[in-house]
């Protein structure tokens, strides 16, 4: 919980600086921050390294600067990452990037979601579903697709903090509960 508050504060700080410089800069900062966050979260050893208190701030900054050079970021984003290293919060960069993206999406009217099905959908079906959901929501939707054999059939749709579980597994669970209650 505390990590969420802290990451949102850092994200909001950079978001505000980006807004002062213009919408294009704000979006660029977000893309660069997301790239850095992804490079850290994709390597479990990097996350463990940044969390480990045995390494000094200088050692963590050196590793972080190597990551930053590979991503090639603006000076403002580099300074932001250095500040996070100075404060001992480098391991939070992926969460800060996620919060920054959520702020960008809120400003641009984009909502994120995930659709889970039993089997893989073809591209035509995916685009049709996405278009239909965008029409219903009245907003642009970034939809990721996944598969899960455990749902047995149907779909599970997560958009924001809402979940619509129309899976066969959920329906069977409801039926089981109704039978137990004698309904």
ChimeraX attribute file (.defattr): number of C-alpha atoms within 10 A of each C-alpha:
attribute: neighborCount
match mode: 1-to-1
recipient: residues
	/A:1	5
	/A:2	7
	/A:3	12
	/A:4	12
	/A:5	12
	/A:6	15
	/A:7	21
	/A:8	20
	/A:9	15
	/A:10	22
	/A:11	24
	/A:12	16
	/A:13	14
	/A:14	20
	/A:15	24
	/A:16	13
	/A:17	14
	/A:18	20
	/A:19	14
	/A:20	11
	/A:21	11
	/A:22	11
	/A:23	13
	/A:24	11
	/A:25	16
	/A:26	19
	/A:27	17
	/A:28	15
	/A:29	22
	/A:30	26
	/A:31	16
	/A:32	19
	/A:33	28
	/A:34	21
	/A:35	20
	/A:36	24
	/A:37	21
	/A:38	16
	/A:39	19
	/A:40	23
	/A:41	18
	/A:42	11
	/A:43	10
	/A:44	10
	/A:45	11
	/A:46	17
	/A:47	18
	/A:48	13
	/A:49	17
	/A:50	24
	/A:51	16
	/A:52	12
	/A:53	11
	/A:54	9
	/A:55	11
	/A:56	14
	/A:57	17
	/A:58	12
	/A:59	14
	/A:60	23
	/A:61	20
	/A:62	14
	/A:63	13
	/A:64	20
	/A:65	16
	/A:66	12
	/A:67	16
	/A:68	20
	/A:69	11
	/A:70	11
	/A:71	14
	/A:72	15
	/A:73	18
	/A:74	14
	/A:75	9
	/A:76	13
	/A:77	20
	/A:78	18
	/A:79	12
	/A:80	17
	/A:81	21
	/A:82	21
	/A:83	15
	/A:84	17
	/A:85	23
	/A:86	15
	/A:87	10
	/A:88	17
	/A:89	20
	/A:90	24
	/A:91	21
	/A:92	23
	/A:93	25
	/A:94	22
	/A:95	21
	/A:96	28
	/A:97	25
	/A:98	20
	/A:99	23
	/A:100	28
	/A:101	19
	/A:102	19
	/A:103	18
	/A:104	17
	/A:105	16
	/A:106	11
	/A:107	9
	/A:108	11
	/A:109	12
	/A:110	16
	/A:111	17
	/A:112	15
	/A:113	17
	/A:114	17
	/A:115	19
	/A:116	22
	/A:117	22
	/A:118	17
	/A:119	13
	/A:120	12
	/A:121	14
	/A:122	8
	/A:123	9
	/A:124	9
	/A:125	10
	/A:126	16
	/A:127	13
	/A:128	11
	/A:129	14
	/A:130	19
	/A:131	14
	/A:132	12
	/A:133	15
	/A:134	17
	/A:135	12
	/A:136	9
	/A:137	11
	/A:138	11
	/A:139	13
	/A:140	17
	/A:141	20
	/A:142	14
	/A:143	20
	/A:144	14
	/A:145	13
	/A:146	14
	/A:147	15
	/A:148	14
	/A:149	10
	/A:150	11
	/A:151	19
	/A:152	15
	/A:153	18
	/A:154	16
	/A:155	20
	/A:156	21
	/A:157	19
	/A:158	17
	/A:159	15
	/A:160	11
	/A:161	7
	/A:162	9
	/A:163	13
	/A:164	11
	/A:165	16
	/A:166	15
	/A:167	20
	/A:168	16
	/A:169	16
	/A:170	17
	/A:171	15
	/A:172	12
	/A:173	12
	/A:174	12
	/A:175	13
	/A:176	12
	/A:177	12
	/A:178	11
	/A:179	10
	/A:180	9
	/A:181	8
	/A:182	7
	/A:183	7
